[in-house]
Amino acid sequence: MTLSVLVPSSLVREAEDKREATRKLGYVARAAAVFRANELVVFPDEDGENKWGGEFVETVLRYAATPPYLRKEVWGKRDELRYAGILPPVLVASTTADDSDESPALREGIVTEVGPDDRVRVNCGMQHPISLFVPPGMNLTEGERVAVRISSREPVRARIVDEPLPGFDVSRMDLTEALGRPDAGVRIATSRYGEPLSVPRLGDLTARITEAGGMTVVFGSPGRGLPDMLGMSPEDVADVEPSVGPGFDLWLNTIPRQGSEVVRTEEAMFASLASLTLTE
């Protein structure tokens, strides 16, 4: 099962300052980690942006998704990360295994040096970078990120593996392009004007998501929901066919008893993904 979460570049449009914008993005990253998203895509909404746009949003989210032991080496000092210290920890399970955990832990590492004899030095959160063999068929360069499976810390026993990195990827992509990918699964647009999510409907939808191999869930920003971004009225949402618009399969109201006039993006993510990721 794959889960792609799409958020607009305008999602911090109502933040009063960079500190508050950073904090908000931290909770977006937390939601992606809690519900095991495979990727977090920032799509452009330039008309809705205020002080901070797509580059700022992507940078902070990518920093939040980077394991703490790699952040200094990967990011250094950047103006966008001035308030990075207030970000809540993402704590992706496979990258924060306890030192006493005897099961092999999959960690993200970064190649710090390419040496002879098919060996590289990798920083993967140990006391020092460790020397590892490069698996056959892999060509690694300095600065490249790799997946490292650690089976023992004392003595150190680890190997580079050709597996997806732990956690989630962060990227920027056009909305139509993201929805048009063959592995998008069920493409869900979230809106208060969509079809109300109910217990019987959730059962049918879960089966559909399982059959499709995953889902792509798209969120709007506070005060500027998806219909507004796409130039659609509430009536358009109610009457829309799957073939209309950028390529959604359905419009869904995941908070049918919404009591607040505006639901923030990070709140909508927790509320929506908690339901949509339930198993049969």
BAFI-3210 file (N, C-alpha, C; in Angstrom, 3 decimals, decimal comma, padded with zeros to 6 digits):
// residues 280
n [1|2|3|4|5|6|7|8|9|10|11|12|13|14|15|16|17|18|19|20|21|22|23|24|25|26|27|28|29|30|31|32|33|34|35|36|37|38|39|40|41|42|43|44|45|46|47|48|49|50|51|52|53|54|55|56|57|58|59|60|61|62|63|64|65|66|67|68|69|70|71|72|73|74|75|76|77|78|79|80|81|82|83|84|85|86|87|88|89|90|91|92|93|94|95|96|97|98|99|100|101|102|103|104|105|106|107|108|109|110|111|112|113|114|115|116|117|118|119|120|121|122|123|124|125|126|127|128|129|130|131|132|133|134|135|136|137|138|139|140|141|142|143|144|145|146|147|148|149|150|151|152|153|154|155|156|157|158|159|160|161|162|163|164|165|166|167|168|169|170|171|172|173|174|175|176|177|178|179|180|181|182|183|184|185|186|187|188|189|190|191|192|193|194|195|196|197|198|199|200|201|202|203|204|205|206|207|208|209|210|211|212|213|214|215|216|217|218|219|220|221|222|223|224|225|226|227|228|229|230|231|232|233|234|235|236|237|238|239|240|241|242|243|244|245|246|247|248|249|250|251|252|253|254|255|256|257|258|259|260|261|262|263|264|265|266|267|268|269|270|271|272|273|274|275|276|277|278|279|280]
n.u [000,835|000,563|000,962|000,411|000,702|-000,559|000,065|-000,619|001,464|000,726|000,108|000,969|-000,023|-001,463|000,087|001,576|004,253|007,636|008,420|005,990|005,071|006,988|006,527|003,954|004,442|005,954|004,062|002,642|004,584|004,786|002,267|002,483|004,470|003,323|001,200|002,480|003,152|004,349|005,311|005,484|004,133|004,552|002,455|002,032|000,496|000,407|-001,148|-002,340|-000,347|001,460|003,703|005,549|006,490|006,508|009,238|010,221|008,401|008,905|011,631|011,650|010,013|011,506|013,777|012,641|012,021|014,469|016,755|017,761|020,535|021,745|021,197|022,805|025,007|023,783|022,247|023,418|023,608|020,772|018,633|015,919|015,660|015,786|014,202|014,202|014,677|012,363|010,804|008,693|009,769|010,048|010,479|010,603|009,999|011,796|014,194|014,941|015,509|015,951|019,059|019,366|017,833|017,546|016,793|017,431|018,037|016,810|018,378|018,847|021,603|024,453|026,768|030,045|032,584|034,218|035,921|038,691|038,481|035,762|034,506|032,888|032,666|030,266|027,987|025,811|024,647|026,100|028,852|031,048|031,625|031,211|032,954|031,863|030,968|030,141|027,191|026,950|026,376|025,533|026,296|027,868|028,121|029,877|028,050|025,646|022,553|021,840|020,424|020,933|021,380|021,514|022,795|024,157|025,632|027,836|030,103|030,364|028,177|027,077|025,404|025,097|022,011|019,843|017,227|014,110|014,472|014,044|011,094|009,615|009,531|010,102|008,925|008,492|005,816|003,727|000,172|-001,550|000,303|001,157|-001,206|-001,600|000,124|000,910|000,936|-000,662|-002,913|-006,076|-007,444|-007,945|-009,713|-009,892|-012,498|-014,859|-017,134|-017,410|-018,377|-019,870|-018,009|-018,801|-019,430|-020,373|-019,619|-016,884|-016,048|-016,468|-014,753|-012,244|-011,813|-011,640|-009,338|-007,424|-007,534|-006,592|-004,022|-003,164|-003,291|-003,774|-003,904|-005,254|-004,880|-006,181|-005,538|-005,801|-008,640|-008,547|-009,576|-009,439|-011,457|-011,584|-008,963|-008,956|-010,790|-013,472|-016,914|-018,922|-021,126|-020,142|-018,361|-020,068|-021,342|-019,385|-017,691|-015,528|-013,785|-013,574|-011,784|-008,554|-008,082|-009,151|-010,532|-012,584|-014,371|-014,113|-015,579|-014,061|-014,454|-017,268|-018,857|-017,976|-017,074|-015,770|-015,214|-013,057|-010,802|-007,560|-004,772|-002,952|-004,540|-006,629|-005,218|-004,503|-007,101|-008,277|-006,497|-006,443|-008,850|-008,857|-006,724|-007,425|-007,660|-009,187]
n.v [-001,192|002,179|005,591|008,785|012,145|015,283|018,699|022,241|024,966|027,175|026,670|027,814|030,315|031,931|032,239|034,212|034,880|033,786|031,926|030,831|029,776|027,803|026,110|025,184|023,731|021,734|020,158|019,226|017,583|015,766|014,513|013,209|011,357|009,915|008,548|006,975|007,923|007,692|009,680|013,251|015,754|018,972|021,095|023,720|026,784|029,583|031,898|031,899|032,158|033,845|035,384|033,318|030,836|028,029|027,145|027,700|026,167|023,556|023,267|023,396|021,199|019,118|019,272|018,605|015,959|014,812|012,687|013,436|013,103|013,604|016,150|018,492|018,034|017,744|020,082|022,383|025,859|027,767|030,391|029,832|027,956|029,092|028,923|026,230|024,771|024,602|022,691|019,879|016,596|014,159|011,408|008,865|005,458|003,404|004,710|005,444|003,429|001,917|001,743|-000,657|-002,399|-005,475|-006,291|-005,975|-002,676|-000,315|002,352|005,735|006,902|008,954|009,296|009,993|009,770|008,395|005,495|003,231|-000,154|-000,740|000,412|002,625|005,462|006,038|008,168|007,350|007,902|006,671|006,664|007,483|008,017|005,060|002,418|000,816|-001,860|-001,421|-002,498|-004,900|-003,561|-001,058|002,347|004,735|008,104|010,854|012,445|011,308|009,791|006,845|003,615|001,928|-001,094|-001,996|-004,440|-004,880|-002,987|-003,010|-005,391|-003,223|-004,018|-003,737|-002,996|-001,708|-001,434|-002,121|-000,685|001,081|004,302|004,935|006,476|009,384|010,825|014,154|016,492|018,804|019,315|019,608|019,685|018,305|016,626|015,021|013,672|012,252|010,110|006,627|005,089|006,317|005,436|005,460|008,585|011,200|014,082|016,430|018,167|020,377|020,458|018,104|014,606|013,386|011,535|008,379|005,605|003,210|004,004|004,232|001,603|000,539|002,216|001,653|-000,945|-000,400|001,202|-000,646|-002,485|-000,862|-000,490|001,612|005,181|008,636|011,568|014,759|018,019|021,272|024,744|026,814|028,883|028,890|026,625|023,520|023,669|026,474|026,990|025,671|027,011|026,307|025,991|025,325|023,878|022,816|020,958|019,103|018,064|017,085|014,992|012,116|012,459|015,150|018,176|018,188|015,457|013,866|011,079|011,127|013,528|014,236|014,702|014,591|015,358|015,436|016,558|019,114|021,622|023,997|027,047|027,151|024,627|023,830|022,968|021,042|019,983|018,908|016,922|015,067|014,327|013,302|011,299|009,527|008,190|007,272|005,502|003,282|-000,252|-003,162]
n.w [000,000|-000,867|000,068|-000,874|-000,107|-000,811|-000,615|-000,719|-001,942|-000,617|002,007|004,410|004,419|006,198|008,407|010,945|011,239|010,424|012,292|013,255|010,848|010,405|012,576|011,954|009,612|010,718|012,034|009,860|008,702|010,799|010,692|008,234|008,865|011,015|009,819|007,997|005,396|002,070|000,481|000,414|-001,268|-002,573|-004,166|-006,627|-005,675|-006,379|-006,453|-003,999|-002,144|000,490|002,348|002,322|000,115|-002,182|-002,231|000,361|001,882|000,913|001,632|004,488|005,098|003,959|005,551|008,041|007,515|007,357|009,033|012,393|012,950|010,556|009,757|010,170|008,508|005,999|005,604|006,757|007,426|006,791|005,697|005,554|007,497|009,962|012,275|012,793|015,053|016,568|015,455|015,807|016,775|014,208|014,319|012,862|012,913|011,975|011,808|014,283|016,039|019,197|020,939|022,243|020,875|019,382|016,880|013,333|012,197|009,923|008,502|007,417|005,597|004,726|002,142|002,834|001,867|-000,926|-001,431|-002,307|-003,702|-003,856|-001,626|000,684|002,873|005,333|006,921|009,301|011,690|013,667|016,036|014,569|011,026|009,055|007,354|004,478|002,235|-001,189|-002,636|-005,346|-008,565|-007,719|-007,918|-006,169|-005,027|-003,472|-000,924|-001,546|-000,582|001,256|002,062|005,053|006,667|009,936|011,946|014,252|016,877|018,601|018,313|015,409|012,869|009,731|006,627|003,311|001,672|-001,083|-000,850|-000,304|001,212|004,738|006,175|004,627|001,327|000,111|-002,202|-004,973|-007,196|-010,062|-009,753|-011,566|-012,816|-010,653|-009,986|-012,282|-012,381|-012,862|-010,529|-008,677|-007,354|-005,641|-006,145|-004,124|-003,344|-000,783|000,792|002,304|000,892|-000,362|-000,783|002,156|004,506|005,722|007,968|006,581|003,954|004,228|004,488|001,896|000,500|001,613|000,685|-002,021|-002,118|-001,276|-003,371|-005,432|-004,661|-003,107|-002,329|-003,220|-001,515|-001,378|-000,120|000,772|001,600|004,587|004,480|001,770|-000,028|-001,952|-004,064|-004,519|-005,336|-007,768|-009,221|-008,899|-007,946|-004,947|-005,871|-008,215|-007,198|-006,002|-008,206|-009,801|-012,165|-012,301|-014,492|-014,811|-014,209|-012,539|-012,335|-010,204|-008,402|-006,595|-004,579|-001,219|001,950|004,781|007,355|008,359|010,336|010,893|013,110|013,324|011,603|009,863|008,982|009,726|007,628|008,675|010,707|009,227|007,903|009,957|010,850|008,501|007,457|009,544|009,356|006,686|006,537|007,935|008,434|006,914]
ca.u [000,000|001,300|000,204|000,983|-000,031|-000,272|-000,315|-000,310|002,558|000,121|-000,466|001,330|-000,402|-002,036|001,036|001,929|005,695|008,349|008,424|004,708|005,031|007,832|005,827|002,849|005,012|006,381|002,914|002,356|005,551|004,412|001,136|002,985|005,201|002,414|000,371|003,358|003,114|005,556|005,816|004,777|004,351|004,087|002,049|001,993|-000,708|001,065|-002,138|-002,727|000,799|001,605|005,124|006,412|005,939|006,863|010,627|010,301|007,625|009,633|012,877|011,370|009,503|012,621|014,607|011,937|012,056|015,854|017,100|018,506|021,984|022,253|020,731|023,884|025,830|023,017|021,637|024,216|022,789|019,987|017,689|014,601|015,674|016,129|013,459|014,092|014,764|011,042|010,092|008,504|010,496|009,253|010,641|010,275|010,365|012,940|015,433|015,194|015,493|016,723|020,355|019,288|016,976|018,356|016,381|018,134|017,381|017,082|018,667|019,324|022,971|024,949|028,136|030,969|033,848|034,275|037,274|039,025|038,012|034,295|034,085|032,585|032,422|028,876|027,491|024,442|024,267|026,988|029,772|031,860|031,283|031,705|033,343|030,977|031,074|029,065|026,602|027,137|025,374|025,287|027,361|027,601|028,949|029,914|026,843|024,440|021,885|021,711|019,783|021,897|020,763|022,446|022,422|024,835|026,367|029,099|030,846|029,526|027,894|026,094|025,587|024,250|021,007|019,093|015,848|013,648|014,907|012,992|010,390|008,910|010,212|009,464|009,244|007,519|005,317|002,443|-000,933|-001,988|001,343|001,135|-002,405|-001,569|001,084|000,224|000,875|-001,342|-003,973|-007,335|-007,084|-008,980|-009,661|-010,604|-013,223|-016,092|-018,242|-017,399|-019,266|-019,555|-017,482|-019,582|-018,902|-020,572|-018,837|-015,478|-015,792|-016,337|-013,587|-011,053|-011,641|-011,211|-007,944|-006,618|-007,484|-005,785|-002,647|-002,823|-004,104|-003,193|-004,854|-004,883|-005,441|-006,081|-004,952|-006,815|-009,232|-008,435|-009,655|-009,179|-012,345|-011,168|-007,720|-009,218|-011,834|-014,722|-017,887|-019,396|-022,025|-019,291|-017,800|-021,123|-021,756|-018,219|-017,418|-014,092|-012,997|-013,535|-010,781|-007,170|-007,938|-009,552|-011,533|-013,723|-014,248|-014,546|-015,618|-013,603|-014,867|-018,639|-019,481|-017,034|-017,644|-015,029|-015,402|-011,898|-009,959|-006,201|-004,287|-002,390|-005,664|-007,330|-004,408|-004,670|-008,480|-008,569|-005,674|-006,808|-009,943|-008,555|-005,709|-007,954|-007,624|-010,450]
ca.v [000,000|003,432|006,784|010,061|013,283|016,494|019,936|023,393|025,861|028,269|026,158|028,652|031,664|032,701|032,333|035,601|035,073|032,592|030,954|030,138|028,999|026,628|025,208|024,568|022,724|020,621|019,278|018,568|016,492|014,775|013,748|012,327|010,273|009,109|007,682|006,227|008,397|007,418|010,935|014,490|016,555|020,359|021,530|025,185|027,614|030,887|032,950|031,866|032,343|035,150|035,709|032,156|030,001|026,636|026,821|027,678|025,023|022,328|023,197|023,062|019,830|018,212|019,287|017,837|014,548|014,348|012,220|014,454|012,918|014,016|017,489|019,470|017,764|017,919|021,384|023,525|026,986|028,401|031,351|029,197|027,063|029,903|028,449|024,775|024,189|024,409|021,612|018,676|015,466|013,275|010,099|007,714|004,307|002,635|005,480|005,804|002,218|002,041|001,083|-002,005|-003,190|-006,499|-006,512|-005,088|-001,387|000,319|003,763|006,534|007,368|009,804|008,932|011,100|009,573|007,227|004,965|002,150|-001,517|-000,766|000,768|004,031|005,797|006,478|008,686|006,867|008,133|006,012|007,630|007,989|007,384|003,692|001,959|-000,258|-002,297|-001,013|-003,696|-005,014|-002,867|000,275|003,338|005,769|009,299|011,593|013,226|010,532|009,149|005,399|002,871|001,076|-001,996|-002,212|-005,632|-004,834|-001,752|-003,362|-004,658|-002,673|-004,851|-003,018|-003,118|-000,884|-002,267|-001,472|-000,620|002,463|004,932|005,044|007,755|009,821|011,765|015,456|017,040|019,744|018,773|020,129|018,851|017,409|015,617|014,096|012,841|011,457|009,008|005,326|004,488|007,254|004,768|006,219|009,999|011,779|015,506|016,699|019,441|020,369|020,366|016,786|013,581|013,126|010,205|007,662|004,274|002,304|004,457|003,972|000,194|000,402|002,969|000,908|-002,046|000,181|001,636|-001,863|-003,031|000,043|-000,516|002,823|006,373|009,973|012,430|016,142|018,967|022,691|025,558|027,542|030,027|028,713|025,196|023,039|024,227|027,843|026,916|025,152|027,808|025,551|026,373|024,163|023,095|022,064|019,822|018,120|017,475|016,765|013,624|011,829|012,913|016,602|018,734|017,714|014,005|013,211|010,018|011,563|014,616|013,634|015,503|013,663|015,882|015,814|017,332|020,206|022,624|025,245|027,616|026,781|023,539|024,023|021,849|019,990|019,348|018,095|015,747|014,089|013,836|012,547|010,107|008,569|007,377|006,658|004,455|002,138|-001,510|-003,890]
ca.w [000,000|-000,920|000,457|-001,287|000,449|-001,559|000,074|-001,577|-001,546|000,158|003,257|005,559|003,998|007,296|009,524|011,223|011,075|009,973|013,395|013,244|009,615|010,613|013,503|011,217|008,713|011,547|012,280|008,586|008,614|011,810|010,174|007,190|009,515|011,841|008,983|007,101|004,013|001,290|-000,046|000,701|-002,464|-002,516|-005,499|-006,660|-005,557|-006,267|-006,189|-002,591|-001,268|001,125|002,488|002,133|-000,932|-002,351|-001,877|001,821|002,368|000,598|002,401|005,883|005,150|003,695|006,749|009,070|007,158|007,441|010,380|013,148|012,906|009,253|009,406|010,109|007,339|004,772|005,435|007,188|007,882|005,737|006,254|005,691|008,658|011,130|013,450|012,702|016,388|017,189|014,781|016,629|016,198|013,356|014,964|012,032|013,739|011,495|011,902|015,672|016,851|020,423|020,854|022,785|020,009|018,742|015,494|012,399|011,999|008,642|008,733|006,299|005,736|003,657|001,773|003,113|001,151|-001,804|-001,354|-003,243|-003,411|-003,734|-000,266|000,933|004,272|005,432|008,192|009,520|013,074|014,619|016,640|013,468|009,750|008,986|006,036|004,040|000,851|-002,092|-003,247|-006,793|-009,377|-007,208|-008,078|-005,185|-005,072|-002,213|-000,680|-001,876|000,548|001,083|003,147|005,758|007,635|011,045|012,712|015,550|017,125|019,251|017,279|014,345|011,703|008,928|005,187|002,445|001,009|-002,159|-000,366|-000,134|002,449|005,745|006,225|003,424|000,441|-000,074|-003,515|-005,547|-008,449|-010,508|-009,281|-012,636|-013,004|-009,521|-010,062|-013,497|-012,315|-012,878|-009,195|-007,775|-006,601|-005,593|-006,038|-003,268|-003,028|000,466|000,792|003,087|-000,057|-000,969|-000,246|003,562|004,802|006,720|008,265|005,433|002,795|004,502|004,192|000,440|000,051|002,030|-000,262|-003,299|-001,955|-001,229|-004,728|-006,256|-004,173|-002,362|-002,584|-003,207|-000,823|-001,649|000,832|000,458|002,657|005,342|003,797|000,321|-000,240|-003,302|-005,093|-004,817|-006,097|-009,107|-009,850|-008,856|-006,928|-004,186|-006,724|-009,137|-006,470|-005,789|-009,477|-010,618|-012,602|-012,158|-015,635|-014,819|-013,318|-012,713|-012,328|-008,959|-008,480|-005,800|-003,604|000,037|003,170|005,815|008,661|008,030|011,421|011,145|014,000|013,180|010,270|009,049|009,483|009,236|006,814|009,516|011,399|008,230|007,616|011,031|010,857|007,278|007,317|010,600|008,825|005,389|006,653|008,689|007,709|006,943]
c.u [000,874|000,380|000,989|000,101|000,402|-000,787|000,094|000,839|002,046|-000,317|-000,062|000,932|-000,908|-001,120|001,491|003,416|006,339|008,381|007,130|004,568|005,835|007,138|004,696|003,352|005,520|005,257|002,460|003,299|005,223|003,269|001,588|003,709|004,271|001,637|001,155|003,204|004,427|006,170|004,891|005,121|003,766|003,728|001,819|000,589|-000,216|000,083|-002,514|-001,578|000,816|003,091|006,026|005,751|006,524|008,275|010,804|009,599|008,373|010,886|012,627|010,867|010,616|013,554|013,951|011,998|013,458|016,164|017,966|020,019|022,593|021,976|021,868|024,707|025,083|022,632|022,513|023,314|022,086|018,952|016,312|014,494|016,014|015,454|013,293|014,129|013,423|010,257|009,902|009,234|009,572|009,304|010,129|010,838|011,642|014,241|015,779|015,129|016,396|018,014|020,306|018,439|017,832|017,971|017,109|017,336|017,783|017,224|019,076|020,746|023,347|026,420|029,039|032,276|033,755|035,719|037,534|038,347|036,514|033,817|033,807|032,458|031,057|028,592|026,050|024,072|025,070|027,947|030,660|031,321|031,916|031,978|032,500|031,243|029,881|028,496|026,827|026,011|025,050|026,513|027,050|028,596|028,894|028,678|025,561|023,865|021,660|020,964|020,805|021,151|021,800|021,964|023,082|025,601|027,716|029,270|029,907|029,410|026,767|026,389|024,650|023,290|020,275|017,609|015,420|014,121|013,756|012,307|009,728|009,764|009,410|009,888|008,209|007,108|003,983|001,331|-001,370|-000,984|001,316|-000,061|-002,392|-000,602|000,363|000,090|000,162|-002,408|-005,272|-007,003|-008,222|-008,719|-010,465|-011,232|-014,482|-017,314|-018,311|-018,414|-018,902|-019,080|-018,296|-018,970|-019,150|-019,729|-017,356|-015,124|-015,590|-015,060|-012,286|-010,764|-011,138|-009,749|-007,012|-006,452|-006,581|-004,325|-002,225|-003,707|-003,240|-004,245|-004,375|-005,620|-005,280|-005,395|-006,057|-007,334|-009,157|-008,390|-009,415|-010,142|-011,937|-009,910|-007,965|-010,321|-013,176|-015,619|-018,275|-020,322|-021,239|-018,737|-018,839|-021,473|-020,603|-018,133|-015,911|-013,234|-012,847|-012,463|-009,430|-007,006|-008,257|-010,541|-012,769|-013,352|-014,863|-014,496|-015,292|-013,920|-016,315|-019,354|-018,560|-017,686|-016,954|-015,192|-014,276|-011,139|-008,570|-005,717|-003,764|-003,481|-006,424|-006,543|-004,584|-006,074|-008,753|-007,796|-005,961|-007,925|-009,523|-007,518|-006,162|-007,910|-008,959|-010,507]
c.v [001,249|004,584|008,014|011,167|014,535|017,701|021,120|024,238|027,009|027,833|026,937|030,113|032,528|032,787|033,776|035,867|033,751|031,515|030,138|029,281|027,714|025,614|024,465|023,456|021,514|019,643|018,579|017,377|015,388|013,900|012,767|011,133|009,346|008,108|006,998|006,644|008,047|008,690|012,082|015,440|017,949|020,778|023,046|025,760|029,045|032,001|033,013|032,098|033,746|035,486|034,550|031,196|028,614|026,278|026,747|026,439|023,716|022,182|022,779|021,627|018,818|018,141|018,440|016,344|013,960|013,868|013,244|014,336|013,324|015,488|018,504|019,285|018,059|019,368|022,566|024,609|027,638|029,304|030,732|028,369|027,804|029,387|026,935|024,104|023,948|023,293|020,430|017,507|014,578|011,847|008,945|006,469|003,624|003,408|005,830|004,584|002,391|001,246|-000,360|-002,928|-004,188|-006,748|-005,536|-003,808|-000,827|001,811|004,442|006,991|008,258|009,466|010,147|010,980|008,304|006,744|003,886|000,849|-001,574|-000,508|002,266|004,231|006,460|006,986|008,241|006,939|007,369|007,070|008,281|007,392|006,005|003,315|000,749|-000,602|-001,758|-002,263|-003,722|-004,293|-001,469|001,153|004,521|006,911|009,996|012,475|012,485|009,868|007,683|004,805|001,905|000,210|-002,370|-003,399|-005,669|-003,525|-002,003|-004,875|-004,196|-003,669|-004,184|-003,238|-002,167|-001,810|-001,443|-001,519|000,844|003,024|004,999|006,411|008,094|010,806|013,065|016,007|018,092|019,235|019,433|019,157|017,847|016,295|014,572|013,154|011,915|010,292|007,664|004,684|005,388|006,583|005,533|007,670|010,754|013,256|015,741|018,091|019,307|020,243|018,998|015,849|013,293|011,688|009,586|006,289|003,301|002,702|004,149|002,527|-000,039|001,061|002,251|-000,240|-001,537|000,608|000,426|-002,454|-002,198|000,076|000,735|003,983|007,618|010,900|013,871|017,071|020,399|023,424|026,317|028,756|029,940|027,220|024,816|023,595|025,644|027,847|026,531|025,918|027,113|026,072|025,137|023,267|022,261|020,817|018,723|017,376|016,914|015,278|013,369|012,374|014,426|017,090|018,089|016,207|013,321|012,085|010,365|012,743|014,122|014,648|014,570|014,143|016,362|016,618|018,468|021,309|023,962|025,752|027,222|025,652|023,724|022,765|020,713|019,265|018,429|016,828|014,679|013,485|012,929|011,235|009,073|007,647|006,590|005,556|003,286|000,893|-002,212|-004,847]
c.w [000,000|-000,533|000,038|-000,750|-000,289|-000,799|-000,799|-001,044|-000,683|001,548|004,502|005,296|005,143|008,512|009,700|011,025|010,692|011,052|013,384|011,987|009,758|011,514|012,780|010,302|009,483|011,811|011,005|008,401|009,612|011,302|009,106|007,798|010,282|010,998|007,863|005,639|003,324|000,741|000,337|-000,439|-002,261|-003,939|-005,499|-006,513|-005,357|-005,960|-004,708|-001,631|-000,675|001,179|002,102|001,159|-000,983|-001,935|-000,369|002,378|002,121|001,452|003,839|006,017|004,900|004,897|007,845|008,794|007,223|008,857|011,104|013,018|011,562|008,937|009,258|008,844|006,046|004,538|005,823|007,756|006,693|006,377|006,452|006,967|009,948|012,398|013,445|014,074|017,051|016,516|015,730|015,988|015,373|013,874|014,112|012,695|013,281|011,551|013,339|016,582|018,060|020,317|021,350|021,921|019,227|017,300|014,584|012,154|010,646|008,876|007,451|006,587|004,573|003,406|001,979|002,342|000,307|-001,845|-002,383|-002,841|-003,135|-002,302|-000,195|002,440|004,352|006,844|008,340|011,002|014,101|015,167|015,573|012,173|009,668|007,533|005,653|002,583|000,057|-002,744|-004,755|-007,548|-008,903|-007,423|-007,177|-005,319|-003,722|-002,088|-000,964|-000,623|000,246|002,272|003,744|006,758|008,686|011,868|014,081|015,668|017,771|019,213|016,167|013,201|010,933|007,450|004,460|001,713|-000,044|-001,804|-000,283|001,201|003,444|005,673|004,907|002,635|000,381|-001,421|-003,886|-006,917|-008,785|-010,125|-010,343|-012,870|-011,899|-009,596|-011,271|-013,468|-012,230|-011,502|-008,194|-006,922|-006,699|-005,287|-005,353|-003,032|-001,762|000,415|001,622|002,186|-000,733|-000,343|001,214|003,768|005,934|006,946|007,113|004,220|002,991|004,199|002,709|-000,062|000,421|001,089|-001,605|-003,243|-001,955|-002,626|-005,635|-005,820|-003,439|-002,742|-002,592|-002,617|-000,916|-000,700|000,315|001,592|003,376|004,568|002,292|000,034|-001,689|-004,349|-005,503|-005,671|-007,555|-009,824|-009,906|-007,749|-006,121|-005,012|-007,713|-008,470|-006,313|-007,074|-010,303|-010,944|-012,485|-013,291|-015,690|-013,855|-013,531|-012,619|-011,022|-009,257|-007,665|-004,907|-002,313|001,178|004,328|007,228|008,509|009,110|011,856|011,974|013,937|011,748|009,330|009,741|008,882|008,519|007,675|010,306|010,451|007,907|008,689|011,008|009,667|007,213|008,397|010,128|007,589|005,457|007,525|007,821|007,837|008,128]
res [m|t|l|s|v|l|v|p|s|s|l|v|r|e|a|e|d|k|r|e|a|t|r|k|l|g|y|v|a|r|a|a|a|v|f|r|a|n|e|l|v|v|f|p|d|e|d|g|e|n|k|w|g|g|e|f|v|e|t|v|l|r|y|a|a|t|p|p|y|l|r|k|e|v|w|g|k|r|d|e|l|r|y|a|g|i|l|p|p|v|l|v|a|s|t|t|a|d|d|s|d|e|s|p|a|l|r|e|g|i|v|t|e|v|g|p|d|d|r|v|r|v|n|c|g|m|q|h|p|i|s|l|f|v|p|p|g|m|n|l|t|e|g|e|r|v|a|v|r|i|s|s|r|e|p|v|r|a|r|i|v|d|e|p|l|p|g|f|d|v|s|r|m|d|l|t|e|a|l|g|r|p|d|a|g|v|r|i|a|t|s|r|y|g|e|p|l|s|v|p|r|l|g|d|l|t|a|r|i|t|e|a|g|g|m|t|v|v|f|g|s|p|g|r|g|l|p|d|m|l|g|m|s|p|e|d|v|a|d|v|e|p|s|v|g|p|g|f|d|l|w|l|n|t|i|p|r|q|g|s|e|v|v|r|t|e|e|a|m|f|a|s|l|a|s|l|t|l|t|e]
***
